């Protein structure tokens, strides 16, 4: 799938969803970040913007990127409407071809799954290298298929957090895996349906 097709696909996904006035942050983000001192955060694949808005509300300066212009534009409007326009910078990036510049205390990548061409290991490696000393990379992947997912392929295999970490290939003397597990939770989809899902959670910290 070409870059143009990928952008069209994700624009279609977000355009089909009603715009959320107050999108919820991901549970794995709030449980991980609560209590950390705020700094600079990068949200890869910001989607509806719940994570970026929550982080900004906690005092973080957030750079939020997505391949979808629809998602990015919606988030920019939401940030201003929530009085957080000075804390949220939005930008459209196709991570297959470009990566945001800067240094960050937190990089989060929630459910960065796509049917389009994307070398996730390279993207996540770039994310780890974008961390300041002591910074954290939080990768949360699907470990199961939710009923509302765009991907309903029964043969889909979700790599474990340990496999994802191994694929990134970071030097252990510089980056430490602080968490790698597969908790379950009750999730709510865009249409209000609920289901039990599995998350694959990987948290990596760069040496101070």
ChimeraX commands (.cxc) that place a marker at each C-alpha (Angstrom):
marker #1 position 0.00,0.00,0.00 radius 0.5
marker #1 position 1.47,3.36,-1.05 radius 0.5
marker #1 position 1.89,6.37,1.24 radius 0.5
marker #1 position -1.08,8.03,-0.46 radius 0.5
marker #1 position -3.24,4.93,-0.04 radius 0.5
marker #1 position -2.21,4.62,3.62 radius 0.5
marker #1 position -3.20,8.21,4.35 radius 0.5
marker #1 position -6.50,7.68,2.54 radius 0.5
marker #1 position -7.18,4.50,4.51 radius 0.5
marker #1 position -6.61,6.14,7.90 radius 0.5
marker #1 position -8.46,9.32,6.94 radius 0.5
marker #1 position -11.39,7.06,6.13 radius 0.5
marker #1 position -11.15,5.25,9.48 radius 0.5
marker #1 position -11.25,8.49,11.47 radius 0.5
marker #1 position -13.78,10.26,9.25 radius 0.5
marker #1 position -16.18,7.34,9.83 radius 0.5
marker #1 position -16.00,7.88,13.59 radius 0.5
marker #1 position -17.99,10.64,15.27 radius 0.5
marker #1 position -15.64,13.31,16.62 radius 0.5
marker #1 position -15.25,12.88,20.38 radius 0.5
marker #1 position -15.55,16.02,22.47 radius 0.5
marker #1 position -13.56,14.46,25.30 radius 0.5
marker #1 position -11.69,11.36,24.07 radius 0.5
marker #1 position -10.47,9.05,26.82 radius 0.5
marker #1 position -6.77,8.38,27.42 radius 0.5
marker #1 position -5.54,4.82,27.20 radius 0.5
marker #1 position -5.53,3.01,30.53 radius 0.5
marker #1 position -1.94,1.79,30.15 radius 0.5
marker #1 position -0.76,5.36,29.66 radius 0.5
marker #1 position -2.44,6.73,32.77 radius 0.5
marker #1 position -1.24,3.89,34.98 radius 0.5
marker #1 position 2.32,4.27,33.71 radius 0.5
marker #1 position 2.69,8.04,33.66 radius 0.5
marker #1 position 0.76,9.09,36.77 radius 0.5
marker #1 position 3.34,10.27,39.28 radius 0.5
marker #1 position 6.08,10.98,36.76 radius 0.5
marker #1 position 7.32,14.57,36.56 radius 0.5
marker #1 position 5.96,16.20,33.39 radius 0.5
marker #1 position 8.33,16.97,30.54 radius 0.5
marker #1 position 8.29,16.65,26.76 radius 0.5
marker #1 position 6.21,13.82,25.29 radius 0.5
marker #1 position 5.83,12.42,21.79 radius 0.5
marker #1 position 2.59,10.62,20.92 radius 0.5
marker #1 position 3.07,8.40,17.87 radius 0.5
marker #1 position -0.21,7.64,16.10 radius 0.5
marker #1 position -2.21,10.10,18.19 radius 0.5
marker #1 position -5.56,9.05,16.69 radius 0.5
marker #1 position -8.53,10.60,18.49 radius 0.5
marker #1 position -6.19,12.52,20.79 radius 0.5
marker #1 position -7.17,11.19,24.19 radius 0.5
marker #1 position -3.58,10.48,25.23 radius 0.5
marker #1 position -2.21,13.82,24.03 radius 0.5
marker #1 position -4.95,15.80,25.77 radius 0.5
marker #1 position -4.54,13.86,29.02 radius 0.5
marker #1 position -0.78,14.33,29.02 radius 0.5
marker #1 position -1.14,18.05,28.33 radius 0.5
marker #1 position -3.64,18.29,31.17 radius 0.5
marker #1 position -1.03,16.74,33.45 radius 0.5
marker #1 position 1.48,19.43,32.51 radius 0.5
marker #1 position 3.34,17.70,29.68 radius 0.5
marker #1 position 4.36,19.48,26.49 radius 0.5
marker #1 position 3.10,17.12,23.79 radius 0.5
marker #1 position 4.01,16.60,20.16 radius 0.5
marker #1 position 1.22,14.48,18.66 radius 0.5
marker #1 position 1.59,12.95,15.20 radius 0.5
marker #1 position -0.52,10.76,12.95 radius 0.5
marker #1 position -0.62,9.79,9.28 radius 0.5
marker #1 position -4.26,10.91,9.15 radius 0.5
marker #1 position -4.85,14.59,8.44 radius 0.5
marker #1 position -8.38,14.10,9.78 radius 0.5
marker #1 position -7.07,12.92,13.15 radius 0.5
marker #1 position -4.43,15.64,13.40 radius 0.5
marker #1 position -6.86,18.44,12.52 radius 0.5
marker #1 position -9.45,17.18,14.99 radius 0.5
marker #1 position -6.89,17.04,17.77 radius 0.5
marker #1 position -5.66,20.57,17.06 radius 0.5
marker #1 position -9.24,21.86,17.37 radius 0.5
marker #1 position -9.84,19.84,20.54 radius 0.5
marker #1 position -6.63,21.05,22.18 radius 0.5
marker #1 position -7.64,24.66,21.66 radius 0.5
marker #1 position -11.20,24.03,22.85 radius 0.5
marker #1 position -9.84,22.45,26.04 radius 0.5
marker #1 position -7.50,25.38,26.64 radius 0.5
marker #1 position -4.45,23.22,25.89 radius 0.5
marker #1 position -3.44,24.67,22.54 radius 0.5
marker #1 position -0.16,25.91,23.97 radius 0.5
marker #1 position 0.75,22.42,25.22 radius 0.5
marker #1 position -0.15,20.29,22.19 radius 0.5
marker #1 position 1.70,20.54,18.89 radius 0.5
marker #1 position 0.12,18.47,16.11 radius 0.5
marker #1 position 1.82,17.33,12.92 radius 0.5
marker #1 position 1.06,14.87,10.16 radius 0.5
marker #1 position 3.77,12.23,9.75 radius 0.5
marker #1 position 3.86,9.02,7.78 radius 0.5
marker #1 position 6.22,7.11,10.07 radius 0.5
marker #1 position 7.13,4.86,7.15 radius 0.5
marker #1 position 8.99,7.80,5.60 radius 0.5
marker #1 position 9.61,10.39,8.34 radius 0.5
marker #1 position 10.07,10.68,12.09 radius 0.5
marker #1 position 9.46,13.78,14.27 radius 0.5
marker #1 position 12.56,15.68,15.35 radius 0.5
marker #1 position 13.37,16.55,18.95 radius 0.5
marker #1 position 14.29,14.94,22.26 radius 0.5
marker #1 position 11.67,13.64,24.65 radius 0.5
marker #1 position 11.18,12.41,28.21 radius 0.5
marker #1 position 8.36,10.13,27.10 radius 0.5
marker #1 position 7.46,8.54,23.79 radius 0.5
marker #1 position 4.23,6.57,23.63 radius 0.5
marker #1 position 3.01,4.36,20.82 radius 0.5
marker #1 position -0.43,2.91,21.47 radius 0.5
marker #1 position -1.79,0.30,19.06 radius 0.5
marker #1 position 0.53,1.28,16.22 radius 0.5
marker #1 position -0.87,-1.47,14.00 radius 0.5
marker #1 position -1.62,-0.88,10.34 radius 0.5
marker #1 position -2.35,-2.81,7.15 radius 0.5
marker #1 position 0.00,-0.38,5.39 radius 0.5
marker #1 position 3.76,-0.59,4.91 radius 0.5
marker #1 position 5.46,0.24,8.20 radius 0.5
marker #1 position 8.74,-1.05,9.60 radius 0.5
marker #1 position 7.64,-0.88,13.23 radius 0.5
marker #1 position 10.99,-2.02,14.60 radius 0.5
marker #1 position 12.74,0.88,12.88 radius 0.5
marker #1 position 10.10,3.35,14.08 radius 0.5
marker #1 position 10.37,2.14,17.67 radius 0.5
marker #1 position 14.16,2.14,17.50 radius 0.5
marker #1 position 14.02,5.77,16.36 radius 0.5
marker #1 position 11.64,6.47,19.25 radius 0.5
marker #1 position 14.07,4.97,21.76 radius 0.5
marker #1 position 16.93,7.04,20.36 radius 0.5
marker #1 position 14.76,10.17,20.64 radius 0.5
marker #1 position 14.56,9.73,24.42 radius 0.5
marker #1 position 16.52,11.96,26.73 radius 0.5
marker #1 position 18.60,10.19,29.43 radius 0.5
marker #1 position 16.14,8.69,31.91 radius 0.5
marker #1 position 13.27,8.91,29.42 radius 0.5
marker #1 position 10.76,6.14,28.76 radius 0.5
marker #1 position 9.29,4.50,25.68 radius 0.5
marker #1 position 5.83,3.03,26.24 radius 0.5
marker #1 position 4.61,0.62,23.56 radius 0.5
marker #1 position 1.11,-0.79,23.99 radius 0.5
marker #1 position -0.02,-3.27,21.35 radius 0.5
marker #1 position -3.14,-5.30,20.83 radius 0.5
marker #1 position -2.85,-8.81,22.20 radius 0.5
marker #1 position -6.32,-9.78,20.99 radius 0.5
marker #1 position -8.88,-8.60,18.45 radius 0.5
marker #1 position -11.65,-6.34,19.70 radius 0.5
marker #1 position -15.08,-6.66,18.05 radius 0.5
marker #1 position -14.82,-3.10,16.69 radius 0.5
marker #1 position -11.29,-3.43,15.27 radius 0.5
marker #1 position -10.71,-2.66,11.59 radius 0.5
marker #1 position -8.71,-5.91,11.52 radius 0.5
marker #1 position -10.95,-8.96,11.93 radius 0.5
marker #1 position -8.54,-11.44,10.36 radius 0.5
marker #1 position -8.77,-14.59,12.55 radius 0.5
marker #1 position -5.20,-15.52,11.60 radius 0.5
marker #1 position -3.71,-12.32,12.97 radius 0.5
marker #1 position -0.79,-13.02,15.31 radius 0.5
marker #1 position 0.16,-10.45,17.91 radius 0.5
marker #1 position 3.87,-10.57,18.89 radius 0.5
marker #1 position 4.57,-10.64,22.61 radius 0.5
marker #1 position 6.19,-7.63,24.32 radius 0.5
marker #1 position 9.38,-9.66,24.63 radius 0.5
marker #1 position 9.37,-10.28,20.87 radius 0.5
marker #1 position 8.79,-6.60,20.19 radius 0.5
marker #1 position 11.71,-5.68,22.47 radius 0.5
marker #1 position 13.96,-8.20,20.75 radius 0.5
marker #1 position 12.97,-6.84,17.35 radius 0.5
marker #1 position 13.92,-3.29,18.32 radius 0.5
marker #1 position 17.38,-4.58,19.23 radius 0.5
marker #1 position 18.44,-1.94,21.77 radius 0.5
marker #1 position 21.76,-2.18,23.61 radius 0.5
marker #1 position 20.99,-3.40,27.17 radius 0.5
marker #1 position 23.68,-1.20,28.68 radius 0.5
marker #1 position 21.74,1.87,27.49 radius 0.5
marker #1 position 18.09,0.78,27.48 radius 0.5
marker #1 position 16.36,-1.31,30.16 radius 0.5
marker #1 position 13.06,-3.14,29.82 radius 0.5
marker #1 position 11.07,-2.08,32.89 radius 0.5
marker #1 position 7.84,-3.86,31.97 radius 0.5
marker #1 position 6.84,-6.56,29.50 radius 0.5
marker #1 position 3.50,-8.23,30.20 radius 0.5
marker #1 position 0.03,-8.96,28.82 radius 0.5
marker #1 position -2.70,-7.66,31.15 radius 0.5
marker #1 position -6.40,-7.93,30.34 radius 0.5
marker #1 position -9.05,-5.25,30.75 radius 0.5
marker #1 position -12.60,-4.35,29.77 radius 0.5
marker #1 position -12.42,-1.94,26.83 radius 0.5
marker #1 position -15.04,0.35,25.31 radius 0.5
marker #1 position -15.09,0.77,21.55 radius 0.5
marker #1 position -15.95,3.88,19.50 radius 0.5
marker #1 position -19.57,2.70,19.25 radius 0.5
marker #1 position -19.94,2.17,23.00 radius 0.5
marker #1 position -19.65,-1.63,22.96 radius 0.5
marker #1 position -17.52,-3.27,25.64 radius 0.5
marker #1 position -15.34,-6.37,25.48 radius 0.5
marker #1 position -12.48,-7.98,27.37 radius 0.5
marker #1 position -9.21,-7.45,25.53 radius 0.5
marker #1 position -5.54,-8.23,26.07 radius 0.5
marker #1 position -2.87,-5.54,25.91 radius 0.5
marker #1 position 0.78,-6.23,25.21 radius 0.5
marker #1 position 2.70,-3.67,27.27 radius 0.5
marker #1 position 6.36,-2.84,26.82 radius 0.5
marker #1 position 8.08,-0.10,28.83 radius 0.5
marker #1 position 11.72,0.72,28.08 radius 0.5
marker #1 position 13.84,3.26,29.92 radius 0.5
marker #1 position 16.97,4.95,28.64 radius 0.5
marker #1 position 19.85,5.06,31.13 radius 0.5
marker #1 position 20.19,8.35,32.99 radius 0.5
marker link #1:1,2 radius 0.2
marker link #1:2,3 radius 0.2
marker link #1:3,4 radius 0.2
marker link #1:4,5 radius 0.2
marker link #1:5,6 radius 0.2
marker link #1:6,7 radius 0.2
marker link #1:7,8 radius 0.2
marker link #1:8,9 radius 0.2
marker link #1:9,10 radius 0.2
marker link #1:10,11 radius 0.2
marker link #1:11,12 radius 0.2
marker link #1:12,13 radius 0.2
marker link #1:13,14 radius 0.2
marker link #1:14,15 radius 0.2
marker link #1:15,16 radius 0.2
marker link #1:16,17 radius 0.2
marker link #1:17,18 radius 0.2
marker link #1:18,19 radius 0.2
marker link #1:19,20 radius 0.2
marker link #1:20,21 radius 0.2
marker link #1:21,22 radius 0.2
marker link #1:22,23 radius 0.2
marker link #1:23,24 radius 0.2
marker link #1:24,25 radius 0.2
marker link #1:25,26 radius 0.2
marker link #1:26,27 radius 0.2
marker link #1:27,28 radius 0.2
marker link #1:28,29 radius 0.2
marker link #1:29,30 radius 0.2
marker link #1:30,31 radius 0.2
marker link #1:31,32 radius 0.2
marker link #1:32,33 radius 0.2
marker link #1:33,34 radius 0.2
marker link #1:34,35 radius 0.2
marker link #1:35,36 radius 0.2
marker link #1:36,37 radius 0.2
marker link #1:37,38 radius 0.2
marker link #1:38,39 radius 0.2
marker link #1:39,40 radius 0.2
marker link #1:40,41 radius 0.2
marker link #1:41,42 radius 0.2
marker link #1:42,43 radius 0.2
marker link #1:43,44 radius 0.2
marker link #1:44,45 radius 0.2
marker link #1:45,46 radius 0.2
marker link #1:46,47 radius 0.2
marker link #1:47,48 radius 0.2
marker link #1:48,49 radius 0.2
marker link #1:49,50 radius 0.2
marker link #1:50,51 radius 0.2
marker link #1:51,52 radius 0.2
marker link #1:52,53 radius 0.2
marker link #1:53,54 radius 0.2
marker link #1:54,55 radius 0.2
marker link #1:55,56 radius 0.2
marker link #1:56,57 radius 0.2
marker link #1:57,58 radius 0.2
marker link #1:58,59 radius 0.2
marker link #1:59,60 radius 0.2
marker link #1:60,61 radius 0.2
marker link #1:61,62 radius 0.2
marker link #1:62,63 radius 0.2
marker link #1:63,64 radius 0.2
marker link #1:64,65 radius 0.2
marker link #1:65,66 radius 0.2
marker link #1:66,67 radius 0.2
marker link #1:67,68 radius 0.2
marker link #1:68,69 radius 0.2
marker link #1:69,70 radius 0.2
marker link #1:70,71 radius 0.2
marker link #1:71,72 radius 0.2
marker link #1:72,73 radius 0.2
marker link #1:73,74 radius 0.2
marker link #1:74,75 radius 0.2
marker link #1:75,76 radius 0.2
marker link #1:76,77 radius 0.2
marker link #1:77,78 radius 0.2
marker link #1:78,79 radius 0.2
marker link #1:79,80 radius 0.2
marker link #1:80,81 radius 0.2
marker link #1:81,82 radius 0.2
marker link #1:82,83 radius 0.2
marker link #1:83,84 radius 0.2
marker link #1:84,85 radius 0.2
marker link #1:85,86 radius 0.2
marker link #1:86,87 radius 0.2
marker link #1:87,88 radius 0.2
marker link #1:88,89 radius 0.2
marker link #1:89,90 radius 0.2
marker link #1:90,91 radius 0.2
marker link #1:91,92 radius 0.2
marker link #1:92,93 radius 0.2
marker link #1:93,94 radius 0.2
marker link #1:94,95 radius 0.2
marker link #1:95,96 radius 0.2
marker link #1:96,97 radius 0.2
marker link #1:97,98 radius 0.2
marker link #1:98,99 radius 0.2
marker link #1:99,100 radius 0.2
marker link #1:100,101 radius 0.2
marker link #1:101,102 radius 0.2
marker link #1:102,103 radius 0.2
marker link #1:103,104 radius 0.2
marker link #1:104,105 radius 0.2
marker link #1:105,106 radius 0.2
marker link #1:106,107 radius 0.2
marker link #1:107,108 radius 0.2
marker link #1:108,109 radius 0.2
marker link #1:109,110 radius 0.2
marker link #1:110,111 radius 0.2
marker link #1:111,112 radius 0.2
marker link #1:112,113 radius 0.2
marker link #1:113,114 radius 0.2
marker link #1:114,115 radius 0.2
marker link #1:115,116 radius 0.2
marker link #1:116,117 radius 0.2
marker link #1:117,118 radius 0.2
marker link #1:118,119 radius 0.2
marker link #1:119,120 radius 0.2
marker link #1:120,121 radius 0.2
marker link #1:121,122 radius 0.2
marker link #1:122,123 radius 0.2
marker link #1:123,124 radius 0.2
marker link #1:124,125 radius 0.2
marker link #1:125,126 radius 0.2
marker link #1:126,127 radius 0.2
marker link #1:127,128 radius 0.2
marker link #1:128,129 radius 0.2
marker link #1:129,130 radius 0.2
marker link #1:130,131 radius 0.2
marker link #1:131,132 radius 0.2
marker link #1:132,133 radius 0.2
marker link #1:133,134 radius 0.2
marker link #1:134,135 radius 0.2
marker link #1:135,136 radius 0.2
marker link #1:136,137 radius 0.2
marker link #1:137,138 radius 0.2
marker link #1:138,139 radius 0.2
marker link #1:139,140 radius 0.2
marker link #1:140,141 radius 0.2
marker link #1:141,142 radius 0.2
marker link #1:142,143 radius 0.2
marker link #1:143,144 radius 0.2
marker link #1:144,145 radius 0.2
marker link #1:145,146 radius 0.2
marker link #1:146,147 radius 0.2
marker link #1:147,148 radius 0.2
marker link #1:148,149 radius 0.2
marker link #1:149,150 radius 0.2
marker link #1:150,151 radius 0.2
marker link #1:151,152 radius 0.2
marker link #1:152,153 radius 0.2
marker link #1:153,154 radius 0.2
marker link #1:154,155 radius 0.2
marker link #1:155,156 radius 0.2
marker link #1:156,157 radius 0.2
marker link #1:157,158 radius 0.2
marker link #1:158,159 radius 0.2
marker link #1:159,160 radius 0.2
marker link #1:160,161 radius 0.2
marker link #1:161,162 radius 0.2
marker link #1:162,163 radius 0.2
marker link #1:163,164 radius 0.2
marker link #1:164,165 radius 0.2
marker link #1:165,166 radius 0.2
marker link #1:166,167 radius 0.2
marker link #1:167,168 radius 0.2
marker link #1:168,169 radius 0.2
marker link #1:169,170 radius 0.2
marker link #1:170,171 radius 0.2
marker link #1:171,172 radius 0.2
marker link #1:172,173 radius 0.2
marker link #1:173,174 radius 0.2
marker link #1:174,175 radius 0.2
marker link #1:175,176 radius 0.2
marker link #1:176,177 radius 0.2
marker link #1:177,178 radius 0.2
marker link #1:178,179 radius 0.2
marker link #1:179,180 radius 0.2
marker link #1:180,181 radius 0.2
marker link #1:181,182 radius 0.2
marker link #1:182,183 radius 0.2
marker link #1:183,184 radius 0.2
marker link #1:184,185 radius 0.2
marker link #1:185,186 radius 0.2
marker link #1:186,187 radius 0.2
marker link #1:187,188 radius 0.2
marker link #1:188,189 radius 0.2
marker link #1:189,190 radius 0.2
marker link #1:190,191 radius 0.2
marker link #1:191,192 radius 0.2
marker link #1:192,193 radius 0.2
marker link #1:193,194 radius 0.2
marker link #1:194,195 radius 0.2
marker link #1:195,196 radius 0.2
marker link #1:196,197 radius 0.2
marker link #1:197,198 radius 0.2
marker link #1:198,199 radius 0.2
marker link #1:199,200 radius 0.2
marker link #1:200,201 radius 0.2
marker link #1:201,202 radius 0.2
marker link #1:202,203 radius 0.2
marker link #1:203,204 radius 0.2
marker link #1:204,205 radius 0.2
marker link #1:205,206 radius 0.2
marker link #1:206,207 radius 0.2
marker link #1:207,208 radius 0.2
view
